[in-house]
Amino acid sequence: MNDTLMRQWDMLHLIPRHPSKISTTDLVQRLSAEGFNTTARTIQRDLTKLSATFPLICDDRDKPYGWSWRRGSDVMDVPGMDTHTALAFYLAKKYLGTMLPRESLKHLQPHFDMAGKVLNAIPTDTGIPVWRNKIRVLRRGQFLTPPTVQVEVQGTVYDALLLNRKIRVSYCGRNDSSAKEHELNPLGIILKDGLIYLVCTYWDYEEIKLLPLHRMKTAQRLDVPCQIPGGFNLDEYIDSGELDFAIGETIKLKVLFSSDAAFHLGERSLSDDQTVIEHSDGRMKITASVQDTSELRWWLLGFGDNVEVLEPKSLRDNFRDIVIGMTENYTD
């Protein structure tokens, strides 16, 4: 009885959700690999009995017949989904939904539905679910509407990346008047500020490129293995500062912040070697080793006259030129 229960339990996990399906023969082979010796007749008999209790359906329109879970059926999960897991699924759908390919969302939808049921069932004094009104994720800085990525392009790129295959895309560069065809080697996907970037190389070259998916008009997966540059590592590429629009190497930044503006740097430092010293005029002198990037400069400019760049001299000179330019813009 115990062996039968375990075999049926494993078999239920092997059956996909509609419209995918699995044949009885494939189930026998998969179960055999799991250590269960059985026959197609036994499996068929089990499926017929289980379909009376579970939402299983058999596609017998053509051979080989296949079994699947009915579309929209609840997720079978033991132990059941707890509130913390449900909350994670809710946040994933709400804030990552646009970043995930359509097929992934389809497969996750039963889990999203189950998460909603679990969270709605949390008892409250009023009897009305209130969890939706208690959690928000805010973006830092000015919100910009993310550009639209074509669903087919996104799905093709994600599939090629997971299968380690090349793709042929029609891509419209920043300065291009029309789209051009390129053969790419997908190396990774990076999500940043509402944009989806493909880390890749062109053709047989090894120079790493960063292409936003919304500029791809079409994409076709090729049955050709992806060529990965020797020693490539996605985390090392991110650490290089390319995504922050690197301008130069690491610099020793020295700036004077107003005490109010500097407060948050006591909780979230710029670097591991950051030091904070109170200046004679009450301002805070911050010293830290950081990479010179466009994002660093945009961040500093956002503080306006609450920050003064001291070193390096090249950065101080750059800020002086910006201030002079802004003064000219605002001089009537």
C-alpha positions as CSV (number, residue, x, y, z in Angstrom):
1,M,0.0,0.0,0.0
2,N,2.9,2.4,0.9
3,D,4.6,1.7,-2.5
4,T,1.4,2.3,-4.3
5,L,0.8,5.6,-2.5
6,M,4.4,6.8,-3.2
7,R,4.2,5.8,-6.9
8,Q,0.9,7.6,-7.4
9,W,2.2,10.6,-5.6
10,D,5.3,10.8,-7.9
11,M,3.1,10.2,-10.9
12,L,0.8,13.2,-10.1
13,H,3.9,15.4,-9.9
14,L,5.1,14.1,-13.4
15,I,1.8,15.1,-15.1
16,P,2.0,18.6,-16.7
17,R,-0.6,21.2,-16.8
18,H,-2.8,21.6,-19.9
19,P,-2.1,22.1,-22.8
20,S,1.1,20.0,-22.2
21,K,0.5,16.3,-21.7
22,I,2.4,13.1,-21.0
23,S,1.7,9.6,-22.3
24,T,1.3,6.5,-20.3
25,T,4.4,5.0,-21.8
26,D,6.4,8.1,-20.8
27,L,5.0,7.9,-17.3
28,V,6.2,4.2,-17.0
29,Q,9.7,5.2,-18.1
30,R,9.9,8.2,-15.8
31,L,8.6,6.2,-12.8
32,S,11.0,3.4,-13.6
33,A,13.8,6.0,-13.4
34,E,12.5,6.9,-10.0
35,G,12.7,3.3,-8.9
36,F,9.1,2.2,-9.4
37,N,8.7,-0.9,-11.5
38,T,5.2,-0.9,-13.0
39,T,3.2,-1.5,-16.2
40,A,1.3,0.7,-18.6
41,R,-1.9,-1.2,-17.6
42,T,-1.4,-0.4,-13.9
43,I,-0.6,3.3,-14.7
44,Q,-3.7,3.6,-16.8
45,R,-5.9,2.0,-14.1
46,D,-4.4,4.4,-11.5
47,L,-5.0,7.5,-13.7
48,T,-8.6,6.5,-14.3
49,K,-9.2,6.2,-10.5
50,L,-7.3,9.4,-9.7
51,S,-9.2,11.4,-12.3
52,A,-12.3,10.8,-10.3
53,T,-10.8,12.8,-7.4
54,F,-8.2,15.1,-9.0
55,P,-8.8,17.4,-12.0
56,L,-6.9,15.2,-14.5
57,I,-7.9,14.9,-18.1
58,C,-7.0,12.6,-20.9
59,D,-6.4,13.9,-24.5
60,D,-7.5,10.9,-26.6
61,R,-8.0,12.8,-29.9
62,D,-4.9,11.1,-31.4
63,K,-2.2,8.7,-30.3
64,P,-0.2,8.6,-28.1
65,Y,-2.9,9.6,-25.7
66,G,-1.7,12.1,-23.0
67,W,-2.7,13.1,-19.5
68,S,-2.6,16.5,-18.0
69,W,-3.9,18.6,-15.1
70,R,-7.0,20.6,-16.2
71,R,-6.2,24.2,-17.1
72,G,-7.0,26.5,-14.1
73,S,-6.9,23.7,-11.5
74,D,-5.5,24.5,-8.1
75,V,-1.9,23.7,-7.3
76,M,-1.5,20.4,-5.5
77,D,0.9,21.2,-2.7
78,V,1.7,19.3,0.5
79,P,2.3,20.9,2.9
80,G,0.0,23.7,1.8
81,M,1.3,27.2,0.9
82,D,1.9,29.3,4.0
83,T,1.2,33.0,4.2
84,H,4.9,34.0,3.8
85,T,5.2,32.0,0.6
86,A,1.9,33.4,-0.6
87,L,3.1,37.0,0.0
88,A,6.3,36.2,-2.0
89,F,4.3,35.1,-5.0
90,Y,2.0,38.1,-4.7
91,L,5.0,40.5,-4.8
92,A,6.6,38.6,-7.6
93,K,3.6,38.9,-9.8
94,K,3.0,42.6,-8.9
95,Y,6.5,43.8,-9.3
96,L,8.2,41.3,-11.7
97,G,5.3,40.5,-13.9
98,T,6.5,42.7,-16.8
99,M,10.0,41.2,-16.5
100,L,9.0,37.6,-16.9
101,P,8.2,35.9,-20.2
102,R,4.6,35.2,-21.0
103,E,5.0,31.4,-20.8
104,S,6.6,31.7,-17.4
105,L,3.7,33.7,-16.2
106,K,1.2,31.1,-17.6
107,H,3.0,28.3,-15.6
108,L,3.1,30.4,-12.5
109,Q,-0.5,31.6,-12.7
110,P,-1.9,28.7,-10.6
111,H,0.6,29.6,-7.8
112,F,-0.5,33.2,-8.0
113,D,-4.1,32.2,-7.7
114,M,-3.3,30.0,-4.7
115,A,-1.4,32.8,-3.1
116,G,-4.4,35.1,-3.4
117,K,-6.6,32.5,-1.8
118,V,-4.2,32.0,1.1
119,L,-3.9,35.7,1.7
120,N,-7.6,36.3,1.4
121,A,-8.2,33.6,4.0
122,I,-6.2,35.4,6.7
123,P,-8.6,36.2,9.6
124,T,-9.2,39.9,10.4
125,D,-11.4,41.7,12.9
126,T,-13.6,43.0,10.1
127,G,-13.7,39.8,8.1
128,I,-12.4,41.7,5.1
129,P,-8.9,40.9,3.6
130,V,-6.7,43.9,4.1
131,W,-3.2,42.6,3.1
132,R,-3.4,44.3,-0.3
133,N,-3.6,47.7,1.4
134,K,-0.6,47.1,3.7
135,I,2.4,46.5,1.3
136,R,4.0,48.8,-1.3
137,V,7.3,48.8,-3.1
138,L,8.5,52.3,-4.1
139,R,11.1,53.3,-6.7
140,R,13.8,55.7,-6.0
141,G,14.0,58.8,-8.2
142,Q,11.6,60.1,-10.9
143,F,9.3,57.4,-12.3
144,L,9.6,56.8,-16.0
145,T,7.1,54.6,-17.9
146,P,9.0,51.5,-19.0
147,P,9.1,50.9,-22.8
148,T,7.1,48.1,-24.3
149,V,8.9,44.9,-25.1
150,Q,7.3,42.7,-27.7
151,V,6.0,39.5,-26.1
152,E,7.4,37.2,-28.9
153,V,10.8,38.8,-28.7
154,Q,11.0,38.5,-24.9
155,G,10.0,34.8,-25.0
156,T,12.5,34.0,-27.8
157,V,15.4,35.7,-26.1
158,Y,14.7,34.0,-22.8
159,D,14.3,30.6,-24.4
160,A,17.6,31.0,-26.3
161,L,19.4,32.1,-23.2
162,L,18.2,29.1,-21.2
163,L,19.0,26.7,-24.1
164,N,22.3,28.3,-24.8
165,R,21.4,29.1,-28.4
166,K,22.2,32.0,-30.7
167,I,19.5,34.3,-31.9
168,R,19.0,36.5,-35.0
169,V,17.4,39.8,-34.2
170,S,16.2,42.9,-36.0
171,Y,17.5,45.7,-33.8
172,C,17.2,49.4,-33.9
173,G,20.1,51.1,-32.2
174,R,20.0,54.4,-30.5
175,N,21.3,56.3,-33.5
176,D,19.8,54.1,-36.2
177,S,17.0,55.3,-38.4
178,S,15.9,51.7,-39.2
179,A,16.4,48.3,-37.7
180,K,19.3,46.1,-38.7
181,E,19.8,42.3,-38.5
182,H,22.4,40.9,-36.1
183,E,23.4,37.4,-34.9
184,L,23.8,37.5,-31.2
185,N,25.2,35.2,-28.5
186,P,23.0,35.7,-25.4
187,L,25.1,35.7,-22.2
188,G,22.7,37.0,-19.6
189,I,19.6,39.1,-18.7
190,I,19.8,42.1,-16.4
191,L,16.7,43.9,-15.1
192,K,17.4,47.5,-14.1
193,D,15.1,50.6,-13.6
194,G,12.2,49.0,-15.4
195,L,14.4,48.0,-18.4
196,I,15.4,44.5,-19.6
197,Y,18.9,44.3,-21.0
198,L,20.5,41.5,-22.9
199,V,24.2,40.9,-22.3
200,C,25.6,39.5,-25.5
201,T,28.2,39.4,-28.2
202,Y,27.8,40.0,-31.9
203,W,28.5,37.2,-34.4
204,D,31.9,35.7,-33.6
205,Y,33.3,38.7,-31.7
206,E,34.1,38.7,-28.0
207,E,33.4,42.3,-27.1
208,I,30.5,42.4,-24.6
209,K,27.4,44.4,-25.6
210,L,24.4,45.5,-23.6
211,L,21.2,45.7,-25.7
212,P,17.8,46.8,-24.3
213,L,15.1,44.4,-25.4
214,H,12.5,47.1,-26.3
215,R,14.7,48.0,-29.3
216,M,14.4,44.5,-30.8
217,K,11.7,44.4,-33.4
218,T,12.0,40.6,-34.1
219,A,13.9,37.7,-32.7
220,Q,14.5,34.2,-34.0
221,R,16.2,31.4,-32.1
222,L,18.9,29.6,-34.1
223,D,19.8,25.9,-33.7
224,V,23.4,26.9,-33.2
225,P,25.2,26.8,-29.8
226,C,26.0,30.1,-28.2
227,Q,29.6,31.2,-28.2
228,I,30.7,32.3,-24.7
229,P,33.9,34.4,-24.4
230,G,36.5,32.8,-22.3
231,G,36.3,33.7,-18.7
232,F,33.0,35.5,-19.0
233,N,31.2,35.9,-15.7
234,L,27.9,37.9,-15.4
235,D,28.6,39.1,-11.9
236,E,32.1,40.3,-12.8
237,Y,30.6,42.1,-15.8
238,I,28.1,43.9,-13.5
239,D,30.8,44.8,-11.0
240,S,32.9,46.4,-13.8
241,G,30.4,49.3,-13.8
242,E,29.2,49.0,-17.3
243,L,25.6,49.2,-16.2
244,D,26.3,52.4,-14.3
245,F,27.8,53.8,-17.5
246,A,31.4,53.7,-16.4
247,I,33.5,56.8,-17.2
248,G,36.8,55.9,-15.6
249,E,38.5,53.7,-13.0
250,T,38.0,53.7,-9.3
251,I,38.5,57.2,-7.7
252,K,39.0,58.5,-4.2
253,L,36.0,60.7,-3.9
254,K,36.0,63.5,-1.4
255,V,32.8,65.6,-0.9
256,L,31.3,67.9,1.6
257,F,27.6,67.3,2.4
258,S,25.3,69.3,4.5
259,S,24.6,67.5,7.7
260,D,21.0,66.6,6.7
261,A,22.1,65.3,3.3
262,A,24.9,63.2,4.8
263,F,22.7,61.5,7.4
264,H,21.6,58.6,5.2
265,L,25.3,57.8,4.3
266,G,25.8,56.9,8.0
267,E,23.3,54.1,7.4
268,R,24.1,53.2,3.8
269,S,27.8,53.8,3.0
270,L,29.3,54.5,-0.5
271,S,32.0,51.9,0.1
272,D,33.6,49.7,2.7
273,D,36.4,52.3,3.3
274,Q,34.1,55.3,3.7
275,T,35.0,57.8,6.4
276,V,32.9,60.6,7.7
277,I,34.5,63.6,9.4
278,E,32.7,66.8,10.6
279,H,34.0,69.9,8.9
280,S,34.6,73.2,10.6
281,D,31.5,74.7,9.2
282,G,29.2,71.9,10.3
283,R,29.2,70.1,7.0
284,M,30.3,66.4,6.8
285,K,33.3,65.4,4.8
286,I,32.8,62.0,3.1
287,T,35.8,60.1,1.7
288,A,35.2,56.8,-0.2
289,S,36.7,54.7,-3.0
290,V,34.1,54.5,-5.8
291,Q,34.0,53.9,-9.5
292,D,33.7,57.0,-11.7
293,T,30.4,56.5,-13.5
294,S,27.6,58.7,-15.0
295,E,25.2,57.4,-12.3
296,L,27.6,58.6,-9.5
297,R,27.6,62.1,-11.1
298,W,23.8,62.1,-11.5
299,W,23.4,61.1,-7.9
300,L,25.7,63.9,-6.7
301,L,24.0,66.5,-8.9
302,G,20.7,65.5,-7.3
303,F,21.8,67.1,-4.0
304,G,22.2,70.5,-5.6
305,D,23.9,73.0,-3.3
306,N,23.9,70.5,-0.4
307,V,27.1,68.9,-1.8
308,E,30.5,70.2,-2.8
309,V,32.9,68.0,-4.7
310,L,36.5,68.4,-3.4
311,E,38.4,65.7,-5.1
312,P,39.4,64.4,-7.6
313,K,40.2,67.7,-9.3
314,S,38.9,66.5,-12.7
315,L,35.5,65.8,-11.1
316,R,35.4,69.1,-9.3
317,D,36.2,70.9,-12.5
318,N,33.4,69.0,-14.3
319,F,30.9,70.1,-11.7
320,R,32.1,73.7,-11.9
321,D,31.5,73.6,-15.7
322,I,28.0,72.2,-15.1
323,V,27.2,74.9,-12.5
324,I,28.4,77.6,-14.9
325,G,26.2,76.1,-17.7
326,M,23.2,76.0,-15.4
327,T,23.8,79.6,-14.3
328,E,23.7,80.7,-17.9
329,N,20.5,78.7,-18.5
330,Y,18.7,80.4,-15.6
331,T,20.0,83.9,-16.2
332,D,17.3,86.1,-17.7
